[in-house]
Structure formats: structure tokens, C-alpha cells
Amino acid sequence: MTPASWQDEIIQRGELYRVGGSVRDKLLGLPDTHETDFLVRGLPPAELEALLSRHGRVVLVGKAFGVYKFSPAGSPWTIDIAYPRLETSTGVGHRDFEVRWDWNLPVEDDLGRRDFTINAIAERVPEGTRFDPCGGERDLRDGVLRAIFPRAFEEDPLRILRGARFLARFALRVDAGTLDLMRRAAPLVDTVSPERVQDEFSKTLTQCERPAAAFELLRTTGALARLLPELERCVGVTQNQYHPDDVYWHSLKTLDAAAPDLLVRWAALLHDTGKVDARQVVRDEDGERVVFYGHEDVSARLTEAVLTRLRYPHALVNACRHLVQEHMFRYSRSWNPSTLRRFMRRVGVAHLDDLFMLREADCRSRALDDELAALDDLRARVAAELAAAATLGVGDLDVNGDDVMHVLGIGPGPRVRAVLEELLERVTDDPALNERERLLGEIKAVGANEPGSGNGGK
């Protein structure tokens, strides 16, 4: 006889429901992500904990909310299991609630305190009977994003960002009344912690095929000006003959064209934000034209400021700033091998693929087929250099700092690094030099030509 599963045991002694996103995604025909949330009724906490403990690891993570994290034995997934609860707002923000949970509370009461109708559907296990007191199935069919109750965004302003994400991810249109509620609550996004905003933006950028719609909804509500003023101020900033869209819409189109990678999409969204400050109108024999000299430098600084404000890890902040700084590189098929290798060194091997994805998105947003073809050529040449184990850093040289000190009779210091950098320059021009005996001779030559070496620097 097959042992009863944890679900079977709960069903025998109480009621079990799938709720929230997993039910929504099933109705939309989306693949199962194993991120299923469950509600349990009719089973006291002591019994539920004992039952779950027999089938895996269970931790009560929200005593005030009646929420358990359950990891079934032999499964890589962790499941949220909760009791039905009611929430009463006592202020602004997701912490200002009085919560009452009860294992005998009707499931409809729990669904009525959620954010959007599409997330307020429950499905009883195992028979699949659905409970939809808020009309979520109808809104899914009609493609409508609708808040459940008037104070939804006042109680937790992050729901404005969540709503924007759902709108973009599922190609919804926002209900007029819900849009009005979002607009009224938009100033309250100032009360949301940077970490929660970061988490929501990260989900938007990685979960949505076309995330631009989320940022446009945030602009429409007034929340974007508070969360990303660096982007919002790009609205209406006209460009030149190479950019038919204003800076804001070009940024959103580049975002949609970018691969769903967090780093690349942040770079795509922010890569031209510096154009607001760099914009100039110049006059020459051909008349007036708009230019943005040095905008990549300004954009890089703004990118660093945005991601630091949102408390992203330093590694991501620095990498994104670097991509934005480098996004205006000028490639020509006439580049010789040493020019190509210097480009690779400047960008860094670890960043090349990301930079190429950013450039591809930038080109696709403007349908620049010639530039895309040139980018394909550059990618192929870079791949060939990497396959040939090109010397791209002093660590790739066949000598090291100890060799420099020994040959020149000097101690540790900046001079050692300077010699290695000069050797790297020479090997970049002539890769055949990267042999130990030849480099030892080059060390002598570099040392002999240094100022103060006795040869007058000649």
C-alpha cells in the first residue's frame, strides 16, 4: 500500500487549497513553476506541524501570520502553507497591520484581503473546485488588472509596482478605477523600503517578456517620478535624425529588445539617461543639429546612483555602470588585431557578452540592420581571439612580477606593474612575443628605456 502523502493526510483531516499565483498561472495555461502556495482549514497548528514534520522539514516563519515554510522530503522545492487570515490596516505600509488568522476562517475571507482579483482565486485539492469571490477568472479572461478593495495601495504602496509587473507580464489593461487608486496612492511609494522596491523591479525586469509596459504604467500613475526620476525626466527630450523617439521611449524600446537578464536590462533602461544633461544644439554649415557629447559618462554616473539607492550589490552596480560607460563604442571592420585586443582588454572579457547584448538591444530598438551585421562580425572576431587564447591581461603573460624584479634588480613597487603593462602592450601588438625567453629580453629592453635608467630614456 502506498503511504499517504502530506496532501492526502491534510485532506483526510481538514481542507487544502491552492491559492494565488499558481492558480492564476494554471488558468492562463502557463507552465508549473513549483511555486505553489497552499491554505489549510480545519486543522489546528499542533496537528498540522506534526503532520508536516513526518513528511519533511517545516518551519513556522510567520507566527503572527500563521505561515509555514515546508520542504517535502526528497523534493528541492519549498512550499508556503498558511492558515486563512484577515488583515486590518493601522497605518501606511506593509508592517502597519493587525492580523488575525484562524484555521476555521472561511477561505473567501482570506481571498478578500489580497491585492488584485487575478490573485484571489483558490482551488480546493484534490477535486479542483474553485473559489473566486472577487471575479478574478472573469478579469483574467478579459485581460483586466483590478484591485480588490479601495485601500489596497494605501495599505501597501508596493502593490502599485506589483500591479505594474502583472500588467506587463500578462499583457493586461488596468481598470480605470484601479488606475485612479494608484494615482492617489503614488506619493506613498516614498514610504516603501529600497530593498522591497529593488526586489519588485528585479522581478519585473526578469519575469516580463516586455517590461516597458510596467514602467509606462508607473509613469502614468506618478510613481515613476518618485522611484526613478532619472528615467522620468527623459520624457519629451527629443533627439536627432538617428533617434525618432524621445529619450524616454527609446529607453523603453531598448529595454523590451534586451535579453531578460537583470544586469543587461538595467543597463538598457538607463543607458541614455545622461542625454538630458548632455543635450546640445550645435550649428554648422549644414544647419542646426542635436548632439549628446559625453552622455555615456553622465549616464554611467546616474546608473550608479540609481542602483546604489536601490541597494543592489556593489558587483552589479559596478558592472552596470561599466556597461553604460562603454555602450557607445565605435567598431569598424577595419580594426586590426591589436586594436581588437585593446578593445577586449578595456571592456574586460567578463563583460563582453553583456555589452554586446546591450548594443544589440539598442540597435534593434531602432531597426539598425547594418549595425547589427557589424556587431555579428565583432562577435565572431572576439570569439576567434578568445579561442586562440589571446593575451588580454598581465596575468596571461609568460613572465610575472618576480621575473621583472630579478631581471632589473629592483624591489616591489609601481615600477614592476608599469613594466608588466608595457610588456602587455608589446604582446598585444605581437602575440608571438609571449614566450618566456623573449619576454625576459623585453624586460631588459623596457628597463633600459625607462627614464632614469642611464640611457636618457632613449
N, C-alpha and C positions, 0 to 999 in steps of 0.2 A: 504494500500500500504506500503510495507517495505521501510523504509528510506534508502537512498543511503549510502553506506559505504564510508570511506575515499578513498579507492581504486577506487570505482565507480566514485566519483567526480573528481579525478585526471584524470582518463581515458576519462571522458567526455570533459575535457578542455585541456588536454595535453597528454603526453606519460609516461607510467610507466613500469619500467623494474626491474626484479630481477637480481642481479649480484653477481659474486664472489662465495664464498664458498657454498652458498645454492644451486646454480645451479650445481656446481661441485658435491656436495653430492647427489643431486637428480639423476644425470646421473650415479652415482656409485651405486644407489639403497640403499643409507644409510637412516636411519630414520631422520625425520624432527626434528631439534633441536630448531626451532623457532628463530634462529639467522640469520634472513634474512636481507640482505642489498638491498636497492632499489635506482635506479636512476630515476630522474624526468626530462623530457624535455618539453619545450614549455609552461611553466607556470612560470610567474615572481615570485620572492620571496615574495612580499607582498600578492599576491593571495594564494600562497602555504601555508604561515604561517596562514592566516585567515582560510583557508580550514581545515588545520590540527587542529587548535585550537577548531573548532566546534566538533571535534571527540576525543579529548583527550588533553594531555599536550605535548607541543612542545617547545624545547629549541634549539637555534642556538648555537652549541658548537664549530664550526669552521668557523668563519666568513670569514677567508681568503681562506677556502677550500669549502665553500658552503655546510656544513654538518649540519643536524638537528638530534637531538635525539627525537623520538616521542613515547609516551606511550599511546596507544589507550585506551579509557575509558572502564573499565571492564576487561582489559587484564593485566596479570602480566608481559608481555614482553615489552621490549624497542627496538625500531626499528631504525636503521640508514637509513636516507633518505638524498640523496645528489644530487647535480647537476653534470653533466659531467664536468670534468676538465682536463687541461693539466698541466704538471709539467716540469720545466726546471731546471736541476741541476746547482747550482752555486758553488759547492764545494763538500766536502765529508761529509756524514752524513745526517740523515733524516730531519734535520732542514734547510739544505742549498738548498732550492728550491725557485724558482719563480713559483707561482701558478696562473693559470688563469682559472676561472670557468665561465660557460656561459650556461644559460638554453636552448640555441638553438644549443649548440655544438653537433655534431653527436656522438652517443653512441660509435661508433667504435673508435673515437679518445680517449675517456676515457679508453676503454679497452686496447688500445695500450700502456698506460703508467704503466700498472700493472706489477707484478713481474714475474709470471710464466703463461705459456699458459693455464694450467688447471684452473687458477683462473680468466681468462679473457674471460668468456663466459657470455652473457646476454640473458635473456628470457623475451620477451615482455608479459605484462599482459593485457588482460586475454588469448589471443589466443595461447600463448606459442611459438611464432616464436623465434628461437634462432639466435643470432648474435655471430659469432665465427671467427673474423678476424685473429686470431693468430694460429688457428689449435688446440685449446685445446681439443675438442672432440676426435680428432684422437689420441692425446697424451694420453688421458685417456684410450682409447681402447687399445693402445699399451703399456701402463704402463710406460710412459716416463715422466721424470721431465725435463722441458726445460725452460730456461729463455727467456723472450720476446725480450730483446734488450741487446747489448754488455755491456752497462754501468750499468746494473741493480744492481750489487753488489757493484760497486764503489759508486753509488749514495746512497745506504743504505746497509752497510755490514751486518746488521742484517738479510738480506734476505738469507744469507748463512745458518744461523740457521733455518730460516723458511723452506728453501728448504730441509734441513736435516729432519725436522719434517714431512713434507709432504711425503718425500721418505719413512720414516719408517711407517707412519700411513697408507698409501695407497699401500705399497709394490711396489714402483716404482723403476726404474733404472734411473740413471742420464745420460742425454745426454752428449756425450763426449765434445762437445763444451761448454756446461754449466759447466761441471766439470773443464775445463781449466779456465773459467772465475772466478769460485770460488777460484781456487788456486791462481790466480793472485791477487785477492782482499782480500785473507785471512789476510794479515798483517793489514788491515783496521779494523778488528774487535776490535782492541785496542781502536778505537775511539767511540765505542758503550757504552752507559752508563750501569753500572752494573744492574740497575733496569730493563732495556729492555732485557738484557741477562737473568736475573732471570725469567722474565715473559715467555720468549721463552722456557727456559729449563723446567719450570713448566708445560707448555702445552705439551712438548714432553714426559715428564715422566708420565703424567696423561691421555693423549689422545691416546697414541700409545700402541697397544697390545704388540708389540715387539720393544721397543725403541732403542735397541742396534744398529740397522742399522743406526740410526741418528748419534750416536757418532762415528761409524766407518767412516761415510762419513766426519764428521768433522775432524777426524784424517787424512783421505786421502787428504783433501784439505789443511791441515796445520793449520786449525783454532783451533783444539783441543789443540795443544801445547800452544796456547796463552790464551785460555779460561779456560782450566782445565789441566795445566801442571802436576798436582799431579796424574792425571789419565794417561796422555800420556806417562809419564816416566815408566809406568808399562809394556809397550810393550817390549817383549823379555825377561822379568825377569822370568826365569824358576823356577819351584817349585820342588816338590818331588813326591814320588810314589803315594801319595794321590791326587795329582793335575796334571792331564795330560796336562792341558793348562797352558800357561804363565799367569801371574797375570792379565794382561790386558784382555785377552779373558775370563778368569774365571770371572772377574768382569762383563763383558758384559753378559755372560750367566746367572749369578746370577740376574742381572738386568731384563733380559727377563723373568726369572722364578718368579719374585716378583709380588705381587698384585699391581694393578695400584693406589697405594697410594703414595702421594708426599713424605712423610717422609720415608716410607719403601723403596721406590725406590732410594732415595738419599743415604740411608744407604747401600743398596745393591751395588750401583755403587762405593761407596768409602770405603767399609768395609775393604778391603785388601791393600789400597794404601800405608800403612806403611811398607809393606813387602819389598819394595825397600831398605829401610834403615835397616830393621831388619834382612835381609837375611844373614845367616852364613852357612859355610860348616864345619861340625864337623866330627872328625874321632874317631872311637871306634873299638871294636873287630869285628864289622860287616862291617867295611869299612867306606866309606865317605857317608854322607847324608846331605841334605839341611834342615835347621830349620829356624824358624822365631819367636824366643822367644820374647814375648812382642810386637809383631807387632800391636796388638789391641790398645795399648797405643799410638803408633805413628799414627796409622790410625785415632784415635779419634781426635788427635790434628790437623791433616790435614783436617779432615772433618769440624771441627770448623772454620779453616782458609778459606776453600773454601766457605762455606755458609755465613760467615761473609762478605767476599769480594763481594759476590753477593747480599748483603743487605737483606738477609732473616730475618724475625722476630727473636728476641732472643729466643723465646719459641721453635721455630722449630730448630734453631741452637743447643740449649742445648739438646733437645730431640734426635736429630740425633747423636750428639756426644755420648750421653749415650748409644744408641743402638749399635753403633760401638764399644764402650768400652766393652760392655757386650757380644758381639756376639760369643765369644769363650767359653762360659760357658760349663762346663762338667757335664752332667746329668747321673745319674746311677739309675736304678730301685731299687737299694739297699738303696737309700736315706730314712732315717726315717722321720717321720712327722715334727720334729723340724728342720731338715736340709732343707726340702722343704719350710717351712715357712720362714726360714732365707734367702733363695734364693729369695722368693717373696718379702720380705722386701727390700733386696738390690736392686733389679731391680725396684721395685715400681709397684703397681697394675696397674696404668695408662699406664705403658709401656709394660706389659707382652704380650698382643696380638701382638703388633708391633714387639717385639723381636722374638716371635715365627714365625711370617710371614717372618722375615729376615732369621731365621735359616732354615725354610722350603725351601726358595728360594736357599740358599746356598747348602742345601742337594740335591735339585732337579737338580741343575746345574752340579752335579757330580753323579747323579743316586745312591745316598746312601740310599737304601731302609731300611737297618737296623736302620740307624739314624732317618729316617722318622718315623719308627714304635716307636722308643724310644720317639720321640717328641710327637707323639699322646698320649703315656702313660703319659708324663709330663703334657700335656694339660688337660687330664682327671683328674689327681690328683690336679692340680691347681684349676680347676673348682669345684671340691668337697670341697676344702678348702674354696673357696670364698662362696660357697653355705652354708657352715657351719659357716659363719661369723667369719673367723679366725682373731685373734688379730695380726695386722700387723704394727701397729704404736702406739705411746704413746697416741694418741687421741682415740684409741679403748679400752684403759684401763678403768676399772670401778672406778678409782680414778684420781685425777688431781693434778696440782701443789699446789693448795691451801691446799689439804689434806696433801701433803708432808710437807709443811711449818708448818701446825698446829701440826702434829704428832711430828716432830723433833724440833719444836720451833725455826725455822730459817726464815730468810727473803729471798726475791727473789734473784736469782743468779744462777750461773752454777751448784751449788750443787743440786738444785732442779731438773734440767734436768738430771743430772747424776743418781739420784735416780730413776727417771721415766724410764730411759733407762735400768737400771738394773732390774726393775720390768718387763719390756717388755721382757728381756732375759729370765727371770724365767717363764713368761707366755708362751713364745714360746716353752719352754720345757714341760710345764704342763698347757694346756689351762684351766683346772679346777680351777686354781688359780685366774682366772679373775672374782672374786666376791668381792664386796666392803669390807666386813669384813675381809676376808682373806688377801686382799691386804693391808689393814691398819696394820695388823700384820706384813706383809712382809716389810712395810716401816720401822717399828721399827727394824726389823732384819737387813735390809740393813744399816740403820743408825748406829747400834751398831757395825757393822763390818767395817765401814769406817775408814781409817787411821785418827788418832787424836780423835777418839770417846771415848777414855778411855779404850778400850779393846785391844789396841795394834794391831788393825787390824785383830784380830783372830776371 
